[in-house]
């Protein structure tokens, strides 16, 4: 499959992509809830010292979030959305 054809198949409107990104982020935060809580607990009552005091928790949280928020996952979500739209069009 050529690059242009693949690009056309995965193309979605900007608003749809923003909605998919938002959904992806919400899922990531839900999946990484325990690590979010650990980081929030570490950061509570701190200002500048958060950077070095909570470095371990921040790295763990970022690593977890990255598992659920990357370009490959967004592309999969776009493909699923496009397939859903195509099936809706066929059923009409």
N, C-alpha and C positions, 0 to 999 in steps of 0.2 A: 504494500500500500504506500502510495506516495505521500510525501510530507504535506502537500497542500490538501489532498483529500482527507488525510487524518485531521488536519487543522479544521477543516469545514465540519467534520463529523463531531468534533469536540467543542465547537463554538457555541457558546451560550451568551445571552444578553448580560450586560454588566450587572443589572439588578439581580438577576438569577445567580450570577457568580458570587455576588456579595452575600446573598441569602445562604448559598451553599457554604461559603466561608464561615459565616456566623454559626451555622448548624454544626460545622466541623469543630469550631472552637468550643461550643457548648458541650459537645460530646467529649472532647479532650478534657475539659475541666471536670466533667462528671467522672471520667475514668481515672483522673489523677487527684481526686478529691482528698484522699488521705495525705498525699504529699503537699497539697495546697494548705491543708490544715497545719501540717508540721511547719511549713514556711511562715505562715501567718502567726503561729505561736512564737516562733523564734523572733520574728520582727516586732512583736508587740512591745511597745514602750521604748523602742529604739528609733534613732534617726539616722545619723551618718554611719554609725557602727554596724548597721544592718549589712552593709556591703561585705565586710570581712567576717563578721560574727556568724552570719547565716549563709555563707558561701556554699557549704556542703548541701544544705537544704535547697538552695536556689538551683544548684547544678542538677540535683535529683529531680526537682520539679520540671526544669527545662528539658531534661532528657525524656521524661515521661510525656510531656506535652508535645515534643517533637515526634514521638511515635504516632500520634494521632492528628498532627497538623503539619503535613508536608505536601509537596506538589503531587506526589503519586496518589495520595488519598484524595486530593481535590479532583484529579483527573478521573479517578474511579467514580466519584460522586457525580461528576459531569456526565460521564457515560451512562450511569444509571438514570440520571434525570432525562437525558436525551432519549433513552430507550423507553422510559415511561411516557414521554410526550408522544413518541411515535406510536406506541400502542393505543394511547388515547385518541390520536388522529384516525387510526385504522378502525376503531370501534364506533366512530361517529358516523 
